[in-house]
C-alpha cells in the first residue's frame, strides 16, 4: 500500500479518536454538571414549573394542541409527570431525558402541524416510554447497589442486557409496541370491544415478548459466559455457585419488573384514557363499567338433585301392572324384580329430567336459582332532615332499585320509591327525602332527626351470561327471550344462537339471603312471540356474574401474576444453561414453556382421546400409552397454564389474592425452587475452570 494512503488512514483514525475523546470529555463534564446539588435543585424547580404550566394549559378547552390522552387524564398525568421530573433530576438523568425529548417533541409538533396526528402520537409515546425505561433502569441500578455477591451479579446482568443486541431488539419492540397498538383501534367500534382488544393485545403480546426475552437472556447470560471463558474470572472470586445463579435470577426478575412496569403502566394509563371516550350508546357505556373495567365473580345456577324424583317415577311405573306386563310380553325383561327395574329405569329418568331442565319449549320457561350472590356494596349513615338538602352518596348508582334503606338498627325497612328520589352529579348520587307531609302518608314514615342506614350498590349491575342452542344452530337466527325476576322486573331482548351473550340486571334485585331467582322464557310474554323450536342451554352456558372489587386492583394482581410466571421462566433458562449450550438450553426452555401454556388445551383434547376402539371395543395399547404420557405432562404443567390473567382482565373476572397466593406457592416457591435446586446441583458438580499450574 502506498505511503500516502497509509498517512491518510492514520490521519482519519486520529481524527476519529480525537472526536471521540472530545465527545467523551464533553459527556463527562455534562454528567458532573447534572450531579451537582445546585443544578438538581434548579432543574427540579424548572421542571415542576413546566409541569404546572402544561397542566394549566391542558385544563383549558382551547388546548387542543396537547395530546388528547393527556387532557383526558389530567390529574394522573400531572402526578406522573411530577414524579418523573423529580426522579429524572435526582437520579442524574436530566441531560439524557432532555436529549430524548429534544428529538421527540419537535417531531411531534411537526407531524401534528402537518396533519399526521397518528404518527405524532406514536413518536411522542415512544419518547415518553424511552425516558420511563431509562428512569426505571437507573432506579433498579440504585436498588442493586449493595456490596453483596448476588446483588453485584444482578447489577452486571442489567448492564449486560442493555448491551446485548438480542435483548435490545426485544426492549425496543416493547417500547414501540404499546404506542403503535394504541393508534390502531377503530374509533367507530363499540367502546367495550376497543377496550377488550387493547387489553388483550396490550397485556398478552407484552407478556409473550417478555417471556421470549426472558428465555433468551437467561440462557445466553450463563451459556455465553461458559463458552467465552468469562466464567473463569467469576470462579476465581469468593462467590459460591448458588450465589452466582441467584444473582443471575435476581437480575432477570428486576429487569422484568422494569419492563413490566413500563409496558403495564402504559397499557393501564391508555386504558384509563379510553374509558373516558364517548360510548356508542347507553348499553355500551354500562358494559364498559360493568363487564370490562371491573372485577367480577361468577356463580352457576343451583344444580337440582333429580335422583330421588327419578327413582320415585321409576317406582310408580313399576307399580303400573300394564307397563310391567307389556315389558314381559316384549321379552325385554324376564322375571323382572322391582329393585332391578327401578335402578335401570331410574337412570333413564334421571337423564330425561336433567335434559328437561336445560331445554325450554316455545312459550315456556325454566326457573333457575343462583345462591351466594354477594355484589360489592357500601353503607352510609345519615340523619333525616326535611329542609330539602340531599344525602350525598360518594358513588353513582343506577336507580332506586340499588338502594336499601333501613332504620339504624336495621329492623325497619323503608320503601325507596315512597320515601326518596334521586339526583346525580358527575360522580355522586343525591338522595332527596320526601317532604314530611308526604312521609306521614307512607306505610313506614320517618321522623326528623332520625338516623337511617343506607346500603347501596355503586353502579354495579349484575351480568347474566348465557349461550343458547336450538335446531341446527343457524347463525342468522334471532330469537326473542325474556328473563323475569319474580315480583321485580321483566327484561326482554333478542338473542342469537351458539354465541355467549350478556344481559344486565340491577344488583338491587338480589334477595336478603344473597340469592336471585330468575325465570328464563323462550319468547316474549308481552308480544306473545316465541321461537318455534325448543331452545337448550348447555350445562356451562348460564352464569351470573357480580362485582367484588375494582379494575385497578384487579390489574395490579394480573401484572403481579405475570411477573411471577416470568420469574419461573428466568430460573428455567438459567438451570438449562448450566448443562447445555445456548441453542439446546433455549429449545428445552421453550418446550417446557409452550407445554405449560398449552396444558389446558391438552386436558380438553384428552377428554375426547379414544383408548378403546369405538367399533370393536378393543383396547388401543399405543393410544393408552400416549394418553398416560400426555396426562402426566398435563398434570405436571397445568398449574402454569391455567393461570391466565390476561383472559380474566378481558372478561372482567376477579383475580383473587387467593389465586396470587397459589401462584406464589406453586410457581414461585415449588417450581422455581426445584428448578433452582436442579441447576445448582448440576452447576456445582461441573468443572468450569482448570488451573494450569503455571504462574
Buried (B, 14 or more C-beta within 10 A) or exposed (E): EEEEEEEEEEEEEEEEEEEEEEEEEEEEEBEEEBEEEEBBEEBBEEBBEEBEEBBEEBEEEEEEEBBEBBBBBBEBBBEBBBEBBBBBBBBBBBBBBEEBBEEBEEBBBEBBEEEBBEBBBBBBBBBBBBBBBBBBBBBBBEEBEEEEBBBBBBBBBBEBBEEBEEBEEBBEBBBBBBBBBBEEBEEEEBBBBBBBBBBBBBBBBBBEBBBBBBBBBBBBBBBBBBEEEEBBEBBEEEBEBBBBBBBBBBBBBBBBBBBBBBBBBBBBBBBBBBBEBEBBEEBBBBBBBBBBBBBBBBBBBEEEEBEEBBBBBBBEBBEEEEBBEEBEEEEEBEEBEEEEBBEEBBBEBBEEBBEEBBBBBBBBBBEBEBBEBEBBBBEBEBEBBBEEEBBEBEBBBBEBBBBBBBBEEEEBEBEBEBBBEBEEEEEBBBBBBBEBEEBEEEEBBBEEEBEBBBBBBBBBBBBBBBBBBBEEEEEEBEBBBBBBBEEBEBBBBEBBBBEEBBBBBBBBBBEEEEBBBBBBBBBBBEEEBBBEBBBBBEEEBBBBBBBBBEBEEBBBBBBBBBBBBBBBBBBBBBBBBBBBBBEBBBBBBBEBBEBBBBBBEBBEEBEEBEBEEEEEEEEBEEBBEBBEEBBEBBEBBBBBBEBBBBBBBBBBBBBBEEBBEBBBEBBBEEBBEEBBEBBBBBBEEEEBEEEEEEE
